[in-house]
Amino acid sequence: MSTRGPGFACYNHRMALNLMALNPRLSCHITLLALAFGLVTTETQAANPWPADAGVEIGLLGQPGHLPDDYEPSGAVWNAGRSRLLVVSDQGQISEMNQYGDSTRTWTIGGDLEAIAISESSSDLAYIGVERPDSVLEFDLLNETLTGNAWDLTNWMTSEDNQGLEALTIVDGLFYAGLQETGEMFAFQLSPGQAAIHVATIDSPLGLDDLSGLHYDAGTETLFAIYDDHDRIVEMTANGALVRDYELAGNDQEGIALIGGSSSGSTTIFLAEDAEEVWRYEGYPIEAPVSSTPPGGLKGNLVPTPRCHPDPWNDSVTIRFDLADAGPATLTVHNVLGRHLRTFAVQHGSAGQREVTWDGRDDRGRVLASGAYFVRLSTQSGARTVQTTLIR
């Protein structure tokens, strides 16, 4: 059973192991409640075999017209407007090439670049996912320079184990940033001159961690995610519902890109590998999901994830979340037995960030004991539950 399943935005795996060692009965209660809230997933079944051909390596590092020596590809995207493949590296480089790896141009902007996405409105604007600090930068391909637009995502994406922002794609105007450590995808509204607005969190439908690449195909409304440690590619709807999954070709897979718009039922897929290689595969099957985004639009069907800071905590914890619409919302606290302890009134009437401070007391003002508690945010679109730990 995996404890890195959906919803544990405030969950620390090592902390859970410590709790289990100190109090097995408590850990049993936590596990049962997590199952009830849908926070724990069972082990996944074997994936379908890799469906495309054996592929060809097109990076050809150091060869004339190809990628520079010692280039470590970490993300990729197909730019349909320019008919070019874009790749980024851990050494702060952005490269553009044709689908065969030829006619490569490279720009150096610095930083630990992990992902890249293309604007839905302009093929000349690329968005770069950076790790340490976890952020998104806007790059003008036409003028070959950063535009100055940048968004700080460290409130959501940072990982203590250097497994933060690792993937990026754009879905119906929202930026999906993948957190490597947990496999979660954070949906943001990113507008020039404004701070990032966290809209919602989408869990891996199979509970997989080590998310390393994302790609969204608007033609089939399919979101593709790759998981390096698991050698797996998962197809899902924009809301995270599982469509199908396959074994993933190659090794150290860090980025994924597909050529969209195919009418033949199959397409070309690219995998950027941290082992200094870029591979092109033909014959990857592509089709629309049986069920697409539910009525009401993508944004209306995503539930924001509460964020607890600090965690663990002693005197009080601040719980933050972003509401994408003006509808009503309720924040409640439950113990490991599922008993309701505290309700907070959430101001509504407009979208935006909300913040609640909990002092570790129940609705009657009684001081609660040390232990694990569950914070549940309920909106018109559904509910999201996270765990936090009080240590007195």
C-alpha positions as CSV (number, residue, x, y, z in Angstrom):
1,M,0.0,0.0,0.0
2,S,1.3,3.4,-0.9
3,T,1.1,6.3,1.5
4,R,2.1,8.7,-1.3
5,G,-1.3,8.7,-2.8
6,P,-3.7,11.6,-3.5
7,G,-4.3,14.5,-1.1
8,F,-1.3,14.4,1.3
9,A,-0.1,18.0,0.6
10,C,0.8,18.3,4.3
11,Y,1.9,14.7,4.7
12,N,5.4,13.7,5.6
13,H,6.2,10.0,4.9
14,R,9.1,9.8,7.3
15,M,6.9,11.4,10.0
16,A,4.3,8.7,9.4
17,L,6.8,6.0,9.9
18,N,7.8,7.6,13.2
19,L,4.2,7.7,14.3
20,M,3.8,4.0,13.4
21,A,6.8,3.1,15.5
22,L,5.6,5.0,18.5
23,N,2.0,4.0,18.4
24,P,0.9,1.2,16.0
25,R,-2.8,1.6,17.1
26,L,-2.6,5.3,16.1
27,S,-1.1,4.4,12.8
28,C,-3.9,2.0,12.1
29,H,-6.5,4.7,12.8
30,I,-4.7,7.1,10.5
31,T,-4.6,4.5,7.7
32,L,-8.3,3.7,8.1
33,L,-9.3,7.3,8.0
34,A,-7.0,8.0,5.1
35,L,-8.8,5.2,3.2
36,A,-12.1,6.7,4.1
37,F,-11.0,10.1,2.8
38,G,-9.5,8.6,-0.4
39,L,-6.0,9.7,0.6
40,V,-4.3,6.3,0.2
41,T,-4.1,4.2,-3.0
42,T,-3.5,0.5,-3.4
43,E,-0.6,-0.8,-5.5
44,T,-1.2,-0.4,-9.2
45,Q,-1.5,-3.2,-11.7
46,A,1.0,-3.9,-14.4
47,A,1.1,-1.4,-17.3
48,N,0.4,-2.3,-20.9
49,P,3.5,-2.9,-23.0
50,W,5.2,0.1,-24.8
51,P,3.0,0.6,-27.9
52,A,5.4,2.5,-30.3
53,D,8.5,1.4,-32.2
54,A,12.0,0.9,-30.9
55,G,12.9,4.5,-31.5
56,V,16.0,6.4,-32.7
57,E,18.3,8.7,-30.7
58,I,18.3,12.2,-32.2
59,G,20.2,14.3,-29.6
60,L,23.6,13.2,-30.9
61,L,25.5,15.3,-28.4
62,G,28.6,17.0,-29.7
63,Q,27.9,16.3,-33.4
64,P,27.6,19.2,-35.8
65,G,24.1,20.6,-36.0
66,H,23.0,18.8,-32.8
67,L,23.0,19.3,-29.1
68,P,26.2,20.6,-27.3
69,D,28.5,18.2,-25.4
70,D,27.5,17.4,-21.8
71,Y,23.9,18.4,-22.4
72,E,21.5,16.8,-19.9
73,P,18.0,17.0,-21.4
74,S,15.4,17.6,-18.6
75,G,12.2,18.7,-20.5
76,A,10.7,18.8,-24.0
77,V,7.7,20.2,-25.9
78,W,6.7,20.2,-29.5
79,N,6.1,23.7,-31.0
80,A,3.5,23.1,-33.7
81,G,3.6,26.8,-34.8
82,R,7.3,26.6,-35.6
83,S,7.4,22.8,-36.4
84,R,10.3,22.5,-33.9
85,L,11.1,20.4,-30.9
86,L,12.2,22.5,-27.8
87,V,14.4,20.9,-25.2
88,V,15.8,22.3,-21.9
89,S,18.7,21.2,-19.8
90,D,19.8,21.0,-16.2
91,Q,22.6,23.4,-17.1
92,G,20.3,26.3,-18.0
93,Q,20.1,25.8,-21.8
94,I,17.1,26.0,-24.2
95,S,17.5,24.2,-27.5
96,E,15.4,24.2,-30.7
97,M,15.6,21.5,-33.4
98,N,13.6,19.8,-36.1
99,Q,12.0,16.4,-35.4
100,Y,15.1,14.6,-36.6
101,G,17.4,16.5,-34.2
102,D,19.0,18.6,-37.0
103,S,19.4,22.4,-37.3
104,T,19.8,22.9,-33.6
105,R,20.0,26.3,-32.0
106,T,20.8,26.7,-28.3
107,W,20.4,29.7,-25.9
108,T,21.8,29.8,-22.3
109,I,19.7,31.5,-19.6
110,G,21.1,29.8,-16.6
111,G,19.4,28.0,-13.7
112,D,18.3,24.4,-13.1
113,L,15.8,24.1,-16.0
114,E,13.4,21.1,-15.7
115,A,10.5,21.6,-18.0
116,I,9.1,23.7,-20.9
117,A,5.7,24.5,-22.3
118,I,4.4,26.6,-25.3
119,S,1.9,29.4,-25.1
120,E,-1.6,28.5,-26.4
121,S,-1.8,32.0,-28.0
122,S,1.6,32.5,-29.5
123,S,4.2,29.9,-30.8
124,D,6.9,32.5,-30.1
125,L,6.4,32.4,-26.3
126,A,7.8,29.5,-24.2
127,Y,7.4,28.9,-20.5
128,I,10.3,27.4,-18.6
129,G,9.9,25.4,-15.5
130,V,12.8,26.0,-13.0
131,E,13.8,24.1,-9.9
132,R,15.5,25.8,-7.0
133,P,13.8,28.1,-6.7
134,D,10.7,26.5,-8.2
135,S,9.3,29.0,-10.7
136,V,8.1,29.6,-14.2
137,L,9.9,32.0,-16.6
138,E,8.6,33.4,-19.9
139,F,11.0,33.2,-22.9
140,D,10.6,35.0,-26.2
141,L,11.8,32.7,-29.0
142,L,11.5,35.4,-31.6
143,N,13.7,37.9,-29.8
144,E,15.7,35.1,-28.1
145,T,15.5,36.5,-24.6
146,L,13.6,36.3,-21.3
147,T,10.7,38.7,-21.2
148,G,10.9,39.5,-17.5
149,N,7.6,37.8,-16.7
150,A,8.2,35.3,-14.0
151,W,6.1,33.5,-11.3
152,D,7.2,32.1,-8.0
153,L,5.7,28.7,-7.1
154,T,7.8,27.9,-4.0
155,N,4.7,28.0,-1.7
156,W,3.5,24.9,-3.5
157,M,6.3,23.2,-5.3
158,T,9.4,23.1,-3.1
159,S,10.7,19.8,-1.8
160,E,13.3,19.2,0.9
161,D,14.9,16.4,-1.1
162,N,15.4,18.5,-4.3
163,Q,12.4,16.9,-5.9
164,G,10.3,20.0,-6.6
165,L,9.0,21.3,-9.9
166,E,9.9,18.8,-12.6
167,A,7.2,19.0,-15.3
168,L,5.1,21.7,-16.9
169,T,2.3,21.9,-19.5
170,I,-0.6,24.2,-20.4
171,V,-4.2,22.9,-20.2
172,D,-7.1,25.1,-21.3
173,G,-5.3,28.2,-20.2
174,L,-4.1,26.8,-16.9
175,F,-0.5,25.9,-16.2
176,Y,0.0,22.4,-14.8
177,A,3.2,22.1,-12.8
178,G,4.3,18.6,-11.7
179,L,5.8,18.0,-8.2
180,Q,8.4,15.2,-8.6
181,E,8.3,14.1,-4.9
182,T,4.6,13.3,-4.7
183,G,3.5,13.0,-8.3
184,E,0.9,15.7,-7.8
185,M,0.0,18.3,-10.5
186,F,-0.7,21.8,-9.4
187,A,-2.9,23.9,-11.6
188,F,-2.1,27.7,-11.7
189,Q,-3.4,30.8,-13.3
190,L,-0.3,32.8,-14.5
191,S,-0.9,36.3,-15.8
192,P,1.8,38.9,-16.6
193,G,2.4,41.2,-13.7
194,Q,0.4,39.2,-11.2
195,A,1.3,36.6,-8.6
196,A,0.5,32.9,-9.4
197,I,-2.9,31.8,-8.3
198,H,-3.2,28.2,-7.3
199,V,-6.5,26.9,-8.7
200,A,-6.3,23.2,-7.7
201,T,-4.3,20.1,-7.3
202,I,-4.7,17.0,-9.4
203,D,-3.4,13.7,-8.1
204,S,-1.8,10.9,-10.1
205,P,-4.6,8.5,-10.9
206,L,-2.4,5.6,-10.0
207,G,-0.8,7.2,-6.9
208,L,2.7,7.3,-8.5
209,D,5.5,9.5,-7.4
210,D,8.6,10.7,-9.2
211,L,6.6,12.7,-11.8
212,S,9.2,13.8,-14.4
213,G,7.3,15.1,-17.5
214,L,3.9,16.4,-18.7
215,H,2.3,16.9,-22.1
216,Y,-1.3,18.0,-22.9
217,D,-2.8,17.2,-26.3
218,A,-5.7,19.6,-26.9
219,G,-6.9,17.6,-29.9
220,T,-7.8,14.6,-27.9
221,E,-8.1,16.4,-24.6
222,T,-5.5,13.9,-23.1
223,L,-3.0,14.7,-20.4
224,F,0.2,12.5,-20.6
225,A,2.4,12.1,-17.6
226,I,5.6,10.1,-17.3
227,Y,7.1,8.7,-14.0
228,D,10.8,8.1,-14.2
229,D,11.3,5.6,-11.3
230,H,8.3,3.6,-12.4
231,D,9.1,3.6,-16.2
232,R,5.5,4.4,-16.9
233,I,3.5,6.7,-19.1
234,V,0.0,7.5,-17.9
235,E,-2.8,9.0,-20.0
236,M,-5.6,10.8,-18.2
237,T,-8.3,13.4,-18.6
238,A,-7.5,17.0,-17.6
239,N,-9.2,16.3,-14.3
240,G,-6.9,13.4,-13.6
241,A,-9.2,10.5,-14.4
242,L,-7.2,7.5,-15.7
243,V,-7.6,6.6,-19.4
244,R,-4.8,4.1,-20.0
245,D,-1.2,3.5,-19.1
246,Y,1.9,1.9,-20.7
247,E,5.4,0.8,-19.9
248,L,7.8,3.7,-20.8
249,A,10.6,3.2,-23.2
250,G,14.2,4.3,-22.4
251,N,15.9,5.2,-19.1
252,D,16.1,8.3,-16.9
253,Q,13.1,9.9,-18.8
254,E,12.8,13.5,-17.9
255,G,10.6,15.1,-20.6
256,I,7.8,14.1,-23.0
257,A,6.4,15.7,-26.2
258,L,4.0,14.5,-28.8
259,I,3.2,15.9,-32.3
260,G,-0.5,16.6,-32.1
261,G,-3.1,16.8,-34.9
262,S,-2.6,13.3,-36.3
263,S,-5.6,11.8,-38.2
264,S,-4.0,8.4,-38.5
265,G,-4.6,7.2,-35.0
266,S,-0.9,7.3,-34.1
267,T,1.8,10.0,-33.8
268,T,5.4,10.8,-33.0
269,I,6.5,10.9,-29.4
270,F,9.8,12.4,-28.0
271,L,11.4,11.5,-24.7
272,A,14.2,13.6,-23.2
273,E,16.5,11.5,-21.1
274,D,18.8,12.8,-18.3
275,A,21.4,10.3,-19.7
276,E,22.3,12.9,-22.3
277,E,19.9,11.6,-25.0
278,V,16.8,12.6,-26.9
279,W,14.7,9.9,-28.5
280,R,12.0,9.9,-31.2
281,Y,9.5,7.1,-31.5
282,E,6.9,6.5,-34.2
283,G,3.6,4.8,-34.1
284,Y,2.4,5.9,-30.6
285,P,-1.4,5.4,-30.5
286,I,-3.4,8.6,-29.8
287,E,-7.1,8.8,-29.3
288,A,-9.6,10.8,-27.3
289,P,-10.6,9.6,-23.8
290,V,-13.9,7.7,-23.6
291,S,-15.0,10.4,-21.1
292,S,-13.7,13.9,-21.4
293,T,-13.8,16.9,-19.1
294,P,-17.2,16.9,-17.2
295,P,-19.7,19.7,-17.9
296,G,-19.0,23.0,-16.3
297,G,-15.4,23.4,-17.6
298,L,-12.1,22.3,-16.2
299,K,-11.8,25.0,-13.6
300,G,-15.2,24.3,-12.1
301,N,-14.3,20.7,-11.5
302,L,-11.0,21.1,-9.6
303,V,-10.8,21.4,-5.9
304,P,-8.1,23.5,-4.2
305,T,-5.7,21.8,-1.8
306,P,-5.2,23.4,1.6
307,R,-1.6,24.0,2.6
308,C,-0.6,23.8,6.2
309,H,2.4,25.8,7.6
310,P,4.3,25.1,9.6
311,D,3.9,21.4,9.7
312,P,4.3,19.8,12.2
313,W,3.4,22.7,14.6
314,N,3.0,23.6,18.2
315,D,0.9,26.7,19.1
316,S,-0.9,27.3,15.8
317,V,-1.0,26.4,12.1
318,T,-1.8,28.6,9.1
319,I,-4.0,26.9,6.5
320,R,-4.0,28.6,3.1
321,F,-5.9,27.7,-0.1
322,D,-7.0,29.5,-3.3
323,L,-10.6,29.5,-4.5
324,A,-11.1,29.6,-8.2
325,D,-14.7,30.8,-8.0
326,A,-17.0,32.8,-5.7
327,G,-19.0,29.9,-4.4
328,P,-19.3,28.8,-0.8
329,A,-16.6,26.8,1.0
330,T,-16.2,25.1,4.4
331,L,-13.1,24.2,6.2
332,T,-13.3,21.5,8.9
333,V,-10.9,19.6,11.2
334,H,-11.3,15.9,12.1
335,N,-9.3,13.6,14.4
336,V,-7.9,10.2,13.4
337,L,-11.2,8.5,14.3
338,G,-13.0,10.8,11.8
339,R,-14.7,12.8,14.6
340,H,-15.5,16.4,13.6
341,L,-13.7,18.8,15.9
342,R,-13.7,22.3,14.4
343,T,-15.4,24.3,11.7
344,F,-14.2,27.5,10.1
345,A,-16.3,29.9,8.2
346,V,-14.7,30.7,4.9
347,Q,-15.5,34.1,3.4
348,H,-16.8,33.8,-0.1
349,G,-18.1,36.2,-2.8
350,S,-15.0,36.4,-4.9
351,A,-12.2,34.1,-6.1
352,G,-8.7,34.4,-4.5
353,Q,-6.5,33.2,-1.7
354,R,-7.9,32.5,1.7
355,E,-6.1,32.0,5.0
356,V,-7.3,30.5,8.3
357,T,-5.3,30.1,11.6
358,W,-6.1,27.1,13.8
359,D,-5.0,27.3,17.4
360,G,-5.3,23.5,18.1
361,R,-8.7,23.9,19.9
362,D,-12.1,22.4,19.0
363,D,-15.3,24.3,18.6
364,R,-15.8,24.4,22.3
365,G,-12.4,25.9,23.0
366,R,-10.9,22.8,24.4
367,V,-7.2,22.3,23.9
368,L,-6.5,19.2,21.8
369,A,-3.7,16.7,22.4
370,S,-0.7,16.1,20.2
371,G,-1.3,13.9,17.2
372,A,-2.4,13.7,13.6
373,Y,-5.4,15.7,12.4
374,F,-7.2,16.0,9.1
375,V,-8.1,19.3,7.5
376,R,-10.9,19.1,4.9
377,L,-11.9,21.8,2.5
378,S,-15.3,21.4,0.9
379,T,-16.5,23.4,-2.1
380,Q,-19.2,23.2,-4.8
381,S,-16.8,21.1,-6.9
382,G,-16.0,18.5,-4.2
383,A,-13.7,18.1,-1.2
384,R,-10.0,17.8,-0.5
385,T,-8.4,16.5,2.7
386,V,-4.9,16.8,4.0
387,Q,-3.1,15.7,7.1
388,T,-1.3,17.9,9.6
389,T,0.5,17.1,12.9
390,L,0.2,18.9,16.2
391,I,3.1,18.4,18.7
392,R,2.7,20.0,22.1
